[in-house]
């Protein structure tokens, strides 16, 4: 048997050598098995590369569709103590200029006899406004309370002479005349005696500096002493007299941590969720920004934002116009809504007063100014109608408070 096995083994080896085949051993891979094994390995590697490439492509498409820059900006825009936005909000690095234009009445005597007033614009009187927010307190409901501190400094190189004299309506006298029906007998009699003794006139001559930052007036002094605290004016009469130093008004605004829909808008104003000067909505609404931040248009999907004006005690609608570029940075341009004041906008009807006639472009703000009579002019409506002869104005700067005589033309 052993001889037979050896013979077969030798025979197989001889035939293999004869036909040029390698000897076949009992172990080790065959060429066919090696080919199949290498092909399987190659296919698995290629499949893995293809799967990885597809996954990378899908991830790239998904990631490219996410606005990472906007997300980063929104996250860092939210207001909180120590953030970059907080430092810019607390002390804005932008130089703010307040430009004052005053109408000089050139025919005061003629106006008293029935002529139309002849007005000559004088200005600008330019003031640099240094502003910061003080007494800052963050709350657990993601709001922040603060006060404004403002310092106005005259900029002579950009201004006309602030010491030139200007003839202007006697605002304290006009105020008293409109309020005489609401004063008590004793106070009315006292005021009458004061007016007779001091020979008050309906027009006075003042320097621009006095008119802007304050001058002594007997009527104002009396009102400061005897008026109720909530209607008490300052001790001097001045158009910007209350804008220097820390303002008494304090505000609470949304910081954006609970959503950007109301970012920068007031939560409370002087502790109230409405403006007490006006009785009805939307006039009493405080849903507006003080100007530092606004809700992003991409979030609200609205073309209107609202800004609060302290001198008017109201919010003003700003309407989106078109995109612009400033110093290489994209921005959105907003302008004041054309129907912001008076009729025909029905939303302005809650500002009306039964004692005063309604005019398009004008608004009575007496409830906001210690009960004084006053109007705000939206220049494009009033000033282009040529009802004031001799007036020379800049429409882009024609938002200002004036006395009733100046708008009765």
VEXDREN-2710 file (C-alpha; in Angstrom, 1 decimal):
% VEXDREN-2710
k/r/px/py/pz
1/UNK/0.0/0.0/0.0
2/UNK/2.8/2.4/0.9
3/UNK/4.5/1.7/-2.4
4/UNK/1.3/2.5/-4.3
5/UNK/0.8/5.9/-2.6
6/UNK/4.4/6.9/-3.2
7/UNK/4.0/5.9/-6.8
8/UNK/0.9/8.1/-7.3
9/UNK/2.6/11.0/-5.6
10/UNK/5.6/10.7/-7.9
11/UNK/3.3/10.2/-10.9
12/UNK/1.4/13.4/-10.1
13/UNK/4.7/15.4/-9.7
14/UNK/6.0/14.0/-12.9
15/UNK/2.9/15.0/-14.9
16/UNK/2.9/18.4/-13.4
17/UNK/6.5/18.9/-14.4
18/UNK/5.7/17.6/-17.8
19/UNK/2.9/20.1/-18.4
20/UNK/4.8/23.0/-16.7
21/UNK/2.5/23.1/-13.7
22/UNK/3.8/23.9/-10.3
23/UNK/3.6/21.0/-7.8
24/UNK/0.4/20.9/-5.8
25/UNK/0.9/20.7/-2.1
26/UNK/-1.6/19.8/0.5
27/UNK/-1.8/23.4/1.8
28/UNK/-1.6/27.1/0.5
29/UNK/-4.0/29.2/-1.7
30/UNK/-4.5/28.4/-5.3
31/UNK/-4.2/31.1/-8.0
32/UNK/-7.9/31.1/-8.5
33/UNK/-8.6/31.5/-4.8
34/UNK/-6.0/34.2/-4.5
35/UNK/-7.6/36.1/-7.5
36/UNK/-11.1/35.8/-5.9
37/UNK/-9.8/37.0/-2.5
38/UNK/-7.9/40.0/-4.0
39/UNK/-11.0/41.0/-6.0
40/UNK/-13.2/40.9/-3.0
41/UNK/-10.8/43.1/-1.0
42/UNK/-10.6/45.6/-3.9
43/UNK/-14.4/45.8/-4.2
44/UNK/-14.9/46.3/-0.5
45/UNK/-12.4/49.2/-0.4
46/UNK/-13.9/50.9/-3.4
47/UNK/-17.4/50.5/-2.0
48/UNK/-16.2/52.1/1.3
49/UNK/-14.7/55.0/-0.6
50/UNK/-17.9/55.6/-2.6
51/UNK/-20.0/55.5/0.6
52/UNK/-17.7/57.9/2.3
53/UNK/-17.8/60.3/-0.7
54/UNK/-21.6/60.2/-0.9
55/UNK/-21.8/60.8/2.9
56/UNK/-19.4/63.7/2.6
57/UNK/-21.3/65.3/-0.3
58/UNK/-24.6/65.0/1.6
59/UNK/-23.1/66.5/4.7
60/UNK/-21.6/69.4/2.6
61/UNK/-24.9/70.2/1.0
62/UNK/-26.7/70.2/4.4
63/UNK/-24.0/72.3/6.1
64/UNK/-23.8/74.8/3.2
65/UNK/-27.6/75.3/3.4
66/UNK/-27.3/76.4/7.1
67/UNK/-26.5/80.1/7.5
68/UNK/-23.7/79.7/10.0
69/UNK/-22.6/83.3/9.8
70/UNK/-26.1/84.5/10.6
71/UNK/-26.4/82.0/13.5
72/UNK/-23.0/83.2/14.9
73/UNK/-24.0/86.9/14.6
74/UNK/-27.4/86.3/16.2
75/UNK/-25.9/84.4/19.1
76/UNK/-23.3/87.2/19.8
77/UNK/-25.8/90.0/19.1
78/UNK/-27.9/89.0/22.2
79/UNK/-27.3/91.4/25.0
80/UNK/-25.7/90.2/28.2
81/UNK/-23.2/91.5/30.6
82/UNK/-19.6/91.2/29.3
83/UNK/-20.4/90.4/25.7
84/UNK/-19.1/92.4/22.8
85/UNK/-22.6/93.7/22.0
86/UNK/-23.0/94.9/25.6
87/UNK/-19.9/97.2/25.4
88/UNK/-21.1/98.8/22.1
89/UNK/-24.6/99.2/23.6
90/UNK/-23.4/100.7/26.8
91/UNK/-21.1/103.2/25.2
92/UNK/-21.8/103.5/21.4
93/UNK/-18.6/104.2/19.5
94/UNK/-20.5/106.3/16.9
95/UNK/-20.3/110.1/17.1
96/UNK/-23.9/111.5/17.2
97/UNK/-24.6/115.0/16.1
98/UNK/-27.8/116.9/17.1
99/UNK/-28.6/119.7/14.6
100/UNK/-31.0/122.4/15.7
101/UNK/-32.7/124.7/13.2
102/UNK/-34.8/127.6/14.6
103/UNK/-37.4/129.8/12.7
104/UNK/-36.8/133.5/13.2
105/UNK/-40.1/135.4/12.9
106/UNK/-39.3/138.5/10.9
107/UNK/-42.8/140.2/11.1
108/UNK/-44.0/139.7/14.7
109/UNK/-46.0/143.0/14.7
110/UNK/-47.6/142.2/11.3
111/UNK/-48.5/138.7/12.5
112/UNK/-50.4/140.2/15.5
113/UNK/-52.4/142.3/13.1
114/UNK/-53.4/139.4/10.9
115/UNK/-50.5/138.8/8.5
116/UNK/-49.1/135.4/7.7
117/UNK/-45.8/134.9/9.6
118/UNK/-42.6/135.4/7.6
119/UNK/-40.1/132.8/8.8
120/UNK/-36.4/132.6/8.1
121/UNK/-34.6/129.4/9.1
122/UNK/-31.5/130.0/11.2
123/UNK/-29.0/127.2/11.7
124/UNK/-27.6/124.7/12.0
125/UNK/-26.6/124.8/15.7
126/UNK/-24.7/121.6/16.0
127/UNK/-24.1/119.7/19.3
128/UNK/-22.0/116.5/19.7
129/UNK/-23.9/114.0/21.9
130/UNK/-21.8/111.9/24.2
131/UNK/-24.0/109.1/25.5
132/UNK/-23.8/106.1/27.7
133/UNK/-26.2/103.9/29.6
134/UNK/-25.9/103.9/33.4
135/UNK/-27.6/102.1/36.4
136/UNK/-27.7/98.9/34.3
137/UNK/-29.5/95.9/35.9
138/UNK/-30.1/92.5/34.2
139/UNK/-33.2/90.5/35.3
140/UNK/-33.9/86.8/35.4
141/UNK/-36.6/87.1/32.7
142/UNK/-33.8/88.1/30.2
143/UNK/-34.6/91.9/30.2
144/UNK/-32.3/94.7/31.2
145/UNK/-33.2/98.1/32.9
146/UNK/-31.1/101.2/32.3
147/UNK/-31.0/105.0/32.2
148/UNK/-29.4/107.3/29.6
149/UNK/-26.7/109.8/30.4
150/UNK/-26.2/112.4/27.7
151/UNK/-23.8/115.3/27.4
152/UNK/-24.4/117.8/24.6
153/UNK/-21.4/119.9/23.6
154/UNK/-21.5/122.7/21.1
155/UNK/-19.5/122.2/17.9
156/UNK/-18.7/125.8/16.6
157/UNK/-16.9/124.7/13.5
158/UNK/-20.0/123.1/12.2
159/UNK/-22.5/125.7/13.4
160/UNK/-23.6/129.3/13.0
161/UNK/-23.1/131.8/15.8
162/UNK/-25.0/130.6/18.8
163/UNK/-25.1/134.1/20.3
164/UNK/-27.1/135.7/17.5
165/UNK/-30.5/136.9/18.6
166/UNK/-33.7/135.3/17.3
167/UNK/-37.3/136.5/17.5
168/UNK/-39.5/133.5/18.6
169/UNK/-42.9/132.9/20.1
170/UNK/-43.1/133.3/23.8
171/UNK/-43.6/129.6/24.6
172/UNK/-44.4/129.9/28.3
173/UNK/-47.0/132.6/27.7
174/UNK/-48.6/130.6/24.9
175/UNK/-48.6/127.6/27.2
176/UNK/-50.4/129.5/30.0
177/UNK/-53.0/130.9/27.6
178/UNK/-53.9/127.4/26.5
179/UNK/-54.1/126.1/30.1
180/UNK/-56.0/129.0/31.7
181/UNK/-59.3/127.2/31.5
182/UNK/-58.0/124.3/33.5
183/UNK/-56.3/126.3/36.3
184/UNK/-57.9/127.2/39.6
185/UNK/-59.2/130.7/40.3
186/UNK/-56.3/131.6/42.7
187/UNK/-53.6/130.4/40.3
188/UNK/-55.2/132.1/37.3
189/UNK/-55.5/135.4/39.2
190/UNK/-51.9/135.2/40.3
191/UNK/-50.7/134.5/36.8
192/UNK/-52.8/137.4/35.5
193/UNK/-51.1/139.8/38.0
194/UNK/-47.7/138.5/37.0
195/UNK/-48.4/139.0/33.3
196/UNK/-49.6/142.5/33.9
197/UNK/-46.7/143.5/36.1
198/UNK/-44.0/142.0/33.8
199/UNK/-45.6/143.2/30.5
200/UNK/-45.3/139.8/28.9
201/UNK/-45.2/139.9/25.1
202/UNK/-46.2/137.2/22.6
203/UNK/-42.8/137.3/20.9
204/UNK/-39.4/137.6/22.6
205/UNK/-35.8/138.0/21.4
206/UNK/-33.3/135.4/22.7
207/UNK/-30.0/134.0/21.7
208/UNK/-30.0/130.6/20.2
209/UNK/-28.0/129.3/23.1
210/UNK/-30.6/130.6/25.6
211/UNK/-33.5/129.1/23.6
212/UNK/-31.8/125.7/23.3
213/UNK/-30.3/125.3/26.8
214/UNK/-32.5/127.4/29.0
215/UNK/-33.3/130.9/30.2
216/UNK/-35.0/132.2/33.3
217/UNK/-38.7/132.9/33.0
218/UNK/-41.1/133.9/35.8
219/UNK/-44.0/131.8/34.5
220/UNK/-41.8/128.7/34.3
221/UNK/-40.5/129.3/37.8
222/UNK/-44.1/129.5/39.1
223/UNK/-45.1/126.4/37.3
224/UNK/-42.0/124.6/38.6
225/UNK/-43.0/125.5/42.2
226/UNK/-46.7/125.0/42.2
227/UNK/-47.6/122.5/39.4
228/UNK/-48.4/118.9/40.4
229/UNK/-45.3/116.8/40.4
230/UNK/-46.3/114.7/37.3
231/UNK/-46.8/117.9/35.3
232/UNK/-44.0/120.0/36.8
233/UNK/-41.6/121.5/34.2
234/UNK/-37.9/122.2/34.8
235/UNK/-36.9/125.4/36.5
236/UNK/-35.8/127.0/33.2
237/UNK/-37.3/127.2/29.8
238/UNK/-35.2/125.5/27.1
239/UNK/-35.9/123.3/24.1
240/UNK/-33.1/120.8/25.0
241/UNK/-32.8/121.7/28.7
242/UNK/-33.7/118.2/29.9
243/UNK/-31.2/116.4/27.7
244/UNK/-28.0/117.1/29.6
245/UNK/-26.9/114.7/32.4
246/UNK/-28.6/111.5/33.6
247/UNK/-32.2/111.4/32.3
248/UNK/-34.9/110.7/34.8
249/UNK/-36.6/108.2/32.5
250/UNK/-35.6/104.5/32.9
251/UNK/-36.4/101.7/30.5
252/UNK/-36.5/97.9/30.5
253/UNK/-35.9/96.1/27.2
254/UNK/-35.7/92.6/25.8
255/UNK/-32.2/91.2/25.4
256/UNK/-32.9/88.6/22.8
257/UNK/-32.3/85.5/24.9
258/UNK/-35.9/84.3/24.7
259/UNK/-36.2/85.1/21.0
260/UNK/-35.2/87.8/18.5
261/UNK/-38.7/88.8/17.6
262/UNK/-38.8/91.6/20.2
263/UNK/-35.0/92.1/20.5
264/UNK/-34.3/95.7/21.5
265/UNK/-38.0/96.5/22.1
266/UNK/-39.2/97.9/25.4
267/UNK/-40.7/95.6/28.0
268/UNK/-41.5/98.5/30.3
269/UNK/-41.0/102.2/30.3
270/UNK/-40.7/103.9/33.7
271/UNK/-42.1/100.7/35.2
272/UNK/-45.3/100.7/33.0
273/UNK/-46.2/98.5/30.0
274/UNK/-47.9/101.5/28.2
275/UNK/-47.6/105.2/27.7
276/UNK/-49.9/107.0/30.1
277/UNK/-50.1/110.2/28.0
278/UNK/-52.4/108.4/25.5
279/UNK/-55.6/106.6/26.4
280/UNK/-55.9/104.0/23.5
281/UNK/-53.9/101.6/21.5
282/UNK/-51.9/101.8/19.4
283/UNK/-50.9/105.3/20.6
284/UNK/-50.2/104.0/24.1
285/UNK/-48.1/101.0/22.9
286/UNK/-44.4/100.9/24.0
287/UNK/-43.5/98.2/21.5
288/UNK/-40.6/100.1/20.0
289/UNK/-36.8/100.4/20.2
290/UNK/-34.9/103.3/21.7
291/UNK/-32.6/103.0/18.6
292/UNK/-29.7/100.7/19.7
293/UNK/-31.1/97.4/18.5
294/UNK/-34.0/96.3/16.3
295/UNK/-35.5/92.8/15.7
296/UNK/-33.8/91.3/12.6
297/UNK/-35.9/91.6/9.4
298/UNK/-35.1/88.0/8.6
299/UNK/-36.8/86.9/11.8
300/UNK/-39.8/89.1/11.9
301/UNK/-40.5/89.0/8.1
302/UNK/-41.8/92.6/8.5
303/UNK/-40.8/95.7/6.5
304/UNK/-41.7/98.0/9.5
305/UNK/-39.8/98.6/12.7
306/UNK/-40.7/101.1/15.4
307/UNK/-38.5/103.6/17.2
308/UNK/-39.4/105.5/20.4
309/UNK/-39.1/109.3/20.5
310/UNK/-39.0/110.6/24.0
311/UNK/-39.9/114.2/23.0
312/UNK/-43.1/112.9/21.3
313/UNK/-44.0/110.2/23.9
314/UNK/-44.8/107.9/21.0
315/UNK/-43.4/105.3/18.7
316/UNK/-42.7/106.1/15.1
317/UNK/-43.0/103.6/12.2
318/UNK/-39.9/103.2/10.0
319/UNK/-40.5/101.5/6.7
320/UNK/-37.9/99.4/4.8
321/UNK/-37.0/100.8/1.4
322/UNK/-34.1/98.9/-0.1
323/UNK/-30.7/97.4/0.7
324/UNK/-27.7/99.7/0.9
325/UNK/-24.0/99.4/1.5
326/UNK/-22.0/101.4/4.0
327/UNK/-18.2/101.1/4.2
328/UNK/-18.4/97.7/2.5
329/UNK/-21.0/96.4/4.9
330/UNK/-24.6/95.5/3.7
331/UNK/-27.4/97.2/5.5
332/UNK/-31.1/98.0/5.1
333/UNK/-32.4/101.5/4.5
334/UNK/-35.5/102.6/6.5
335/UNK/-37.3/105.9/6.3
336/UNK/-40.2/107.5/8.3
337/UNK/-43.6/106.3/7.1
338/UNK/-45.3/109.0/5.0
339/UNK/-48.5/108.7/7.1
340/UNK/-46.8/108.8/10.5
341/UNK/-48.6/112.0/11.6
342/UNK/-52.3/112.9/11.5
343/UNK/-54.9/111.8/8.9
344/UNK/-55.7/109.9/6.8
345/UNK/-54.0/107.2/8.9
346/UNK/-56.6/105.9/11.4
347/UNK/-54.0/104.6/13.7
348/UNK/-53.2/108.3/14.5
349/UNK/-56.7/109.1/15.6
350/UNK/-55.9/108.3/19.2
351/UNK/-53.5/111.2/19.3
352/UNK/-56.2/113.7/18.4
353/UNK/-57.5/116.3/20.9
354/UNK/-61.0/117.8/20.7
355/UNK/-59.7/121.3/21.3
356/UNK/-57.4/121.3/18.2
357/UNK/-58.1/120.8/14.6
358/UNK/-56.5/117.9/12.8
359/UNK/-53.9/118.5/10.1
360/UNK/-52.1/116.0/7.9
361/UNK/-48.4/116.0/9.0
362/UNK/-49.1/117.6/12.4
363/UNK/-49.5/116.2/15.9
364/UNK/-50.5/117.8/19.1
365/UNK/-48.0/116.7/21.9
366/UNK/-49.3/118.7/24.7
367/UNK/-49.9/115.6/26.9
368/UNK/-46.2/114.8/26.5
369/UNK/-44.9/118.3/27.3
370/UNK/-46.3/119.0/30.8
371/UNK/-49.7/119.9/29.2
372/UNK/-48.2/122.5/26.9
373/UNK/-49.5/123.2/23.5
374/UNK/-47.2/121.9/20.8
375/UNK/-47.0/120.3/17.4
376/UNK/-44.6/118.2/15.5
377/UNK/-44.0/118.9/11.8
378/UNK/-43.5/116.2/9.2
379/UNK/-41.7/118.6/6.9
380/UNK/-42.6/117.1/3.5
381/UNK/-46.3/117.5/4.1
382/UNK/-46.4/121.0/5.6
383/UNK/-43.3/122.8/4.3
384/UNK/-43.8/122.0/0.6
385/UNK/-47.2/123.5/0.6
386/UNK/-45.9/127.1/0.5
387/UNK/-48.2/128.3/3.3
388/UNK/-45.4/130.0/5.1
389/UNK/-44.0/132.8/3.0
390/UNK/-40.3/133.5/3.4
391/UNK/-39.6/130.1/5.0
392/UNK/-36.4/128.5/3.9
393/UNK/-36.0/125.0/5.2
394/UNK/-34.2/121.7/4.7
395/UNK/-36.8/118.9/4.3
396/UNK/-34.4/116.2/5.6
397/UNK/-34.1/118.0/8.9
398/UNK/-37.7/119.2/9.3
399/UNK/-38.8/117.2/12.3
400/UNK/-39.0/119.6/15.2
401/UNK/-41.4/121.0/17.9
402/UNK/-42.8/124.5/17.3
403/UNK/-45.3/126.8/19.0
404/UNK/-48.9/127.3/17.7
405/UNK/-48.1/130.7/16.1
406/UNK/-45.5/129.2/13.9
407/UNK/-47.9/126.7/12.4
408/UNK/-50.9/128.9/12.0
409/UNK/-49.6/130.4/8.8
END
